[in-house]
């Protein structure tokens, strides 16, 4: 199973461009976050938007694919403004 996950991640990272299944925009793989808990890929812009919604609503940032997994603060720090992430962490 680990080999399959590694293969899928390697394949994803080798593509020239990938369409985000949340916003339908295309970006290079380097502009995506791989959520550690579930392995889904989400473009940085969608992650940033999700963080803004979470801060404004007082909720946690979840995988947009309907999984119950959270996007963790250390993951948010990879693509979001550090002050927003700090505000989010204080809210938790």
N, CA and C atoms as an extended XYZ file, in Angstrom:
276
Properties=species:S:1:pos:R:3:atomname:S:1:resname:S:1:resid:I:1 pbc="F F F"
N         0.830       -1.202        0.000 N   UNK     1
C         0.000        0.000        0.000 CA  UNK     1
C         0.872        1.263        0.000 C   UNK     1
N         1.928        1.261        0.794 N   UNK     2
C         2.818        2.418        0.846 CA  UNK     2
C         3.462        2.659       -0.518 C   UNK     2
N         3.841        1.579       -1.189 N   UNK     3
C         4.444        1.716       -2.513 CA  UNK     3
C         3.462        2.336       -3.498 C   UNK     3
N         2.183        1.972       -3.413 N   UNK     4
C         1.167        2.514       -4.305 CA  UNK     4
C         0.985        4.010       -4.037 C   UNK     4
N         0.926        4.398       -2.780 N   UNK     5
C         0.778        5.807       -2.431 CA  UNK     5
C         1.986        6.597       -2.925 C   UNK     5
N         3.174        6.070       -2.732 N   UNK     6
C         4.390        6.740       -3.198 CA  UNK     6
C         4.388        6.861       -4.712 C   UNK     6
N         3.979        5.810       -5.408 N   UNK     7
C         3.900        5.849       -6.869 CA  UNK     7
C         2.916        6.918       -7.323 C   UNK     7
N         1.741        6.962       -6.698 N   UNK     8
C         0.729        7.943       -7.086 CA  UNK     8
C         1.227        9.370       -6.854 C   UNK     8
N         1.902        9.593       -5.739 N   UNK     9
C         2.438       10.923       -5.448 CA  UNK     9
C         3.539       11.282       -6.447 C   UNK     9
N         4.413       10.348       -6.751 N   UNK    10
C         5.470       10.588       -7.737 CA  UNK    10
C         4.871       10.909       -9.106 C   UNK    10
N         3.840       10.154       -9.489 N   UNK    11
C         3.183       10.401      -10.771 CA  UNK    11
C         2.561       11.798      -10.786 C   UNK    11
N         1.833       12.148       -9.724 N   UNK    12
C         1.205       13.465       -9.632 CA  UNK    12
C         2.255       14.565       -9.784 C   UNK    12
N         3.353       14.428       -9.068 N   UNK    13
C         4.406       15.451       -9.082 CA  UNK    13
C         5.133       15.523      -10.426 C   UNK    13
N         5.033       14.477      -11.250 N   UNK    14
C         5.712       14.472      -12.552 CA  UNK    14
C         4.892       15.143      -13.657 C   UNK    14
N         3.640       15.424      -13.411 N   UNK    15
C         2.786       16.023      -14.436 CA  UNK    15
C         3.139       17.494      -14.656 C   UNK    15
N         3.016       17.979      -15.889 N   UNK    16
C         3.335       19.387      -16.146 CA  UNK    16
C         2.308       20.352      -15.553 C   UNK    16
N         1.051       19.921      -15.517 N   UNK    17
C        -0.027       20.764      -15.015 CA  UNK    17
C        -1.163       19.858      -14.540 C   UNK    17
N        -1.859       20.307      -13.497 N   UNK    18
C        -2.948       19.507      -12.938 CA  UNK    18
C        -4.143       20.421      -12.693 C   UNK    18
N        -5.334       19.949      -13.053 N   UNK    19
C        -6.539       20.719      -12.789 CA  UNK    19
C        -7.014       20.444      -11.367 C   UNK    19
N        -7.199       21.498      -10.589 N   UNK    20
C        -7.713       21.360       -9.232 CA  UNK    20
C        -9.178       20.937       -9.317 C   UNK    20
N        -9.534       19.917       -8.603 N   UNK    21
C       -10.900       19.407       -8.649 CA  UNK    21
C       -11.856       20.219       -7.777 C   UNK    21
N       -11.326       21.230       -7.113 N   UNK    22
C       -12.176       22.106       -6.307 CA  UNK    22
C       -12.544       23.356       -7.118 C   UNK    22
N       -11.537       24.042       -7.678 N   UNK    23
C       -11.791       25.292       -8.405 CA  UNK    23
C       -11.704       25.147       -9.927 C   UNK    23
N       -11.223       24.011      -10.406 N   UNK    24
C       -11.087       23.698      -11.831 CA  UNK    24
C       -10.058       24.561      -12.557 C   UNK    24
N        -9.156       25.173      -11.816 N   UNK    25
C        -8.034       25.893      -12.416 CA  UNK    25
C        -6.850       24.934      -12.544 C   UNK    25
N        -5.992       25.170      -13.524 N   UNK    26
C        -4.822       24.320      -13.720 CA  UNK    26
C        -3.578       25.008      -13.177 C   UNK    26
N        -2.778       24.224      -12.453 N   UNK    27
C        -1.539       24.710      -11.847 CA  UNK    27
C        -0.489       23.618      -11.946 C   UNK    27
N         0.782       23.994      -11.831 N   UNK    28
C         1.824       22.958      -11.758 CA  UNK    28
C         1.692       22.215      -10.423 C   UNK    28
N         2.126       20.983      -10.357 N   UNK    29
C         2.013       20.199       -9.116 CA  UNK    29
C         2.647       20.867       -7.897 C   UNK    29
N         3.643       21.707       -8.121 N   UNK    30
C         4.294       22.397       -7.004 CA  UNK    30
C         3.369       23.401       -6.319 C   UNK    30
N         2.241       23.714       -6.938 N   UNK    31
C         1.273       24.656       -6.371 CA  UNK    31
C         0.134       23.939       -5.648 C   UNK    31
N         0.382       22.682       -5.257 N   UNK    32
C        -0.629       21.881       -4.562 CA  UNK    32
C        -0.124       21.419       -3.215 C   UNK    32
N        -1.050       21.345       -2.280 N   UNK    33
C        -0.786       20.743       -0.979 CA  UNK    33
C        -1.318       19.322       -1.010 C   UNK    33
N        -0.525       18.380       -0.543 N   UNK    34
C        -1.007       17.017       -0.354 CA  UNK    34
C        -1.383       16.892        1.114 C   UNK    34
N        -2.659       16.679        1.377 N   UNK    35
C        -3.144       16.595        2.758 CA  UNK    35
C        -2.641       15.287        3.357 C   UNK    35
N        -1.930       15.405        4.460 N   UNK    36
C        -1.250       14.239        5.031 CA  UNK    36
C        -2.201       13.144        5.491 C   UNK    36
N        -3.340       13.527        6.006 N   UNK    37
C        -4.256       12.536        6.577 CA  UNK    37
C        -4.970       11.695        5.526 C   UNK    37
N        -5.272       12.284        4.372 N   UNK    38
C        -6.045       11.546        3.364 CA  UNK    38
C        -5.339       11.407        2.020 C   UNK    38
N        -4.307       12.234        1.773 N   UNK    39
C        -3.569       12.137        0.519 CA  UNK    39
C        -4.156       12.926       -0.639 C   UNK    39
N        -5.260       13.642       -0.426 N   UNK    40
C        -5.831       14.441       -1.508 CA  UNK    40
C        -4.939       15.640       -1.808 C   UNK    40
N        -5.002       16.083       -3.063 N   UNK    41
C        -4.248       17.259       -3.510 CA  UNK    41
C        -5.219       18.422       -3.677 C   UNK    41
N        -4.848       19.568       -3.121 N   UNK    42
C        -5.661       20.780       -3.223 CA  UNK    42
C        -4.730       21.931       -3.580 C   UNK    42
N        -5.135       22.743       -4.539 N   UNK    43
C        -4.266       23.857       -4.929 CA  UNK    43
C        -4.141       24.846       -3.771 C   UNK    43
N        -3.025       25.545       -3.745 N   UNK    44
C        -2.751       26.492       -2.670 CA  UNK    44
C        -3.848       27.548       -2.560 C   UNK    44
N        -4.382       28.018       -3.703 N   UNK    45
C        -5.426       29.041       -3.647 CA  UNK    45
C        -6.677       28.538       -2.927 C   UNK    45
N        -7.044       27.311       -3.162 N   UNK    46
C        -8.219       26.748       -2.481 CA  UNK    46
C        -7.951       26.549       -0.993 C   UNK    46
N        -6.729       26.172       -0.652 N   UNK    47
C        -6.367       26.024        0.760 CA  UNK    47
C        -6.449       27.388        1.444 C   UNK    47
N        -5.922       28.419        0.790 N   UNK    48
C        -5.973       29.769        1.347 CA  UNK    48
C        -7.419       30.225        1.538 C   UNK    48
N        -8.267       29.959        0.552 N   UNK    49
C        -9.688       30.315        0.670 CA  UNK    49
C       -10.347       29.561        1.826 C   UNK    49
N       -10.010       28.290        1.973 N   UNK    50
C       -10.576       27.483        3.064 CA  UNK    50
C       -10.146       28.017        4.424 C   UNK    50
N        -8.898       28.473        4.516 N   UNK    51
C        -8.418       29.049        5.768 CA  UNK    51
C        -9.195       30.319        6.098 C   UNK    51
N        -9.416       31.171        5.109 N   UNK    52
C       -10.186       32.400        5.339 CA  UNK    52
C       -11.594       32.090        5.829 C   UNK    52
N       -12.237       31.114        5.211 N   UNK    53
C       -13.589       30.716        5.627 CA  UNK    53
C       -13.566       30.182        7.056 C   UNK    53
N       -12.574       29.369        7.366 N   UNK    54
C       -12.469       28.787        8.713 CA  UNK    54
C       -12.287       29.870        9.771 C   UNK    54
N       -11.441       30.844        9.490 N   UNK    55
C       -11.212       31.932       10.440 CA  UNK    55
C       -12.496       32.730       10.645 C   UNK    55
N       -13.200       33.024        9.561 N   UNK    56
C       -14.423       33.825        9.652 CA  UNK    56
C       -15.588       33.075       10.286 C   UNK    56
N       -15.593       31.754       10.164 N   UNK    57
C       -16.717       30.967       10.687 CA  UNK    57
C       -16.411       30.299       12.020 C   UNK    57
N       -15.128       30.323       12.432 N   UNK    58
C       -14.761       29.694       13.695 CA  UNK    58
C       -14.694       28.177       13.621 C   UNK    58
N       -14.534       27.655       12.425 N   UNK    59
C       -14.466       26.200       12.246 CA  UNK    59
C       -13.066       25.794       11.822 C   UNK    59
N       -12.818       24.486       11.804 N   UNK    60
C       -11.514       23.998       11.360 CA  UNK    60
C       -11.482       23.859        9.841 C   UNK    60
N       -10.273       23.786        9.310 N   UNK    61
C       -10.071       23.635        7.863 CA  UNK    61
C       -10.101       22.142        7.548 C   UNK    61
N       -11.054       21.735        6.717 N   UNK    62
C       -11.235       20.325        6.373 CA  UNK    62
C       -10.837       20.063        4.931 C   UNK    62
N       -10.578       18.812        4.635 N   UNK    63
C       -10.379       18.383        3.258 CA  UNK    63
C       -11.648       18.714        2.472 C   UNK    63
N       -11.529       19.404        1.340 N   UNK    64
C       -12.722       19.785        0.577 CA  UNK    64
C       -13.397       18.622       -0.157 C   UNK    64
N       -12.809       17.451       -0.095 N   UNK    65
C       -13.386       16.306       -0.793 CA  UNK    65
C       -14.400       15.555        0.058 C   UNK    65
N       -14.802       16.147        1.166 N   UNK    66
C       -15.842       15.543        1.986 CA  UNK    66
C       -15.329       14.592        3.044 C   UNK    66
N       -14.021       14.392        3.094 N   UNK    67
C       -13.465       13.558        4.146 CA  UNK    67
C       -13.558       14.317        5.465 C   UNK    67
N       -13.547       13.614        6.528 N   UNK    68
C       -13.630       14.258        7.836 CA  UNK    68
C       -12.263       14.671        8.361 C   UNK    68
N       -11.235       14.588        7.534 N   UNK    69
C        -9.895       14.929        8.005 CA  UNK    69
C        -9.660       16.434        7.935 C   UNK    69
N        -8.875       16.907        8.885 N   UNK    70
C        -8.514       18.319        8.941 CA  UNK    70
C        -7.221       18.555        8.178 C   UNK    70
N        -7.070       19.764        7.664 N   UNK    71
C        -5.778       20.208        7.160 CA  UNK    71
C        -5.084       20.820        8.368 C   UNK    71
N        -3.966       20.270        8.735 N   UNK    72
C        -3.286       20.629        9.970 CA  UNK    72
C        -2.520       21.947        9.843 C   UNK    72
N        -2.337       22.664       10.969 N   UNK    73
C        -1.648       23.952       10.913 CA  UNK    73
C        -0.273       23.890       10.240 C   UNK    73
N         0.500       22.832       10.480 N   UNK    74
C         1.817       22.760        9.839 CA  UNK    74
C         1.689       22.656        8.328 C   UNK    74
N         0.576       22.067        7.854 N   UNK    75
C         0.342       21.995        6.409 CA  UNK    75
C        -0.067       23.363        5.868 C   UNK    75
N        -0.898       24.065        6.632 N   UNK    76
C        -1.322       25.400        6.215 CA  UNK    76
C        -0.128       26.334        6.072 C   UNK    76
N         0.853       26.165        6.939 N   UNK    77
C         2.039       27.023        6.904 CA  UNK    77
C         2.845       26.849        5.619 C   UNK    77
N         2.638       25.760        4.910 N   UNK    78
C         3.361       25.519        3.658 CA  UNK    78
C         2.873       26.419        2.530 C   UNK    78
N         1.646       26.953        2.655 N   UNK    79
C         1.101       27.707        1.527 CA  UNK    79
C         0.297       28.944        1.914 C   UNK    79
N         0.126       29.195        3.190 N   UNK    80
C        -0.700       30.324        3.623 CA  UNK    80
C         0.128       31.338        4.403 C   UNK    80
N        -0.399       32.529        4.496 N   UNK    81
C         0.235       33.596        5.260 CA  UNK    81
C         0.393       33.166        6.717 C   UNK    81
N         1.584       33.309        7.254 N   UNK    82
C         1.876       32.819        8.603 CA  UNK    82
C         1.035       33.509        9.668 C   UNK    82
N         0.710       34.788        9.491 N   UNK    83
C        -0.120       35.488       10.473 CA  UNK    83
C        -1.542       34.938       10.492 C   UNK    83
N        -2.051       34.576        9.326 N   UNK    84
C        -3.392       33.967        9.278 CA  UNK    84
C        -3.377       32.605        9.959 C   UNK    84
N        -2.326       31.848        9.723 N   UNK    85
C        -2.227       30.525       10.351 CA  UNK    85
C        -2.134       30.680       11.868 C   UNK    85
N        -1.377       31.650       12.332 N   UNK    86
C        -1.279       31.899       13.775 CA  UNK    86
C        -2.636       32.276       14.358 C   UNK    86
N        -3.372       33.115       13.657 N   UNK    87
C        -4.720       33.496       14.115 CA  UNK    87
C        -5.627       32.264       14.166 C   UNK    87
N        -5.505       31.414       13.162 N   UNK    88
C        -6.283       30.171       13.129 CA  UNK    88
C        -5.910       29.273       14.302 C   UNK    88
N        -4.625       29.135       14.594 N   UNK    89
C        -4.180       28.286       15.701 CA  UNK    89
C        -4.692       28.818       17.032 C   UNK    89
N        -4.723       30.114       17.206 N   UNK    90
C        -5.241       30.715       18.439 CA  UNK    90
C        -6.730       30.424       18.612 C   UNK    90
N        -7.415       30.347       17.486 N   UNK    91
C        -8.860       30.100       17.483 CA  UNK    91
C        -9.206       28.660       17.873 C   UNK    91
N        -8.287       27.727       17.573 N   UNK    92
C        -8.572       26.311       17.820 CA  UNK    92
C        -8.729       25.994       19.288 C   UNK    92
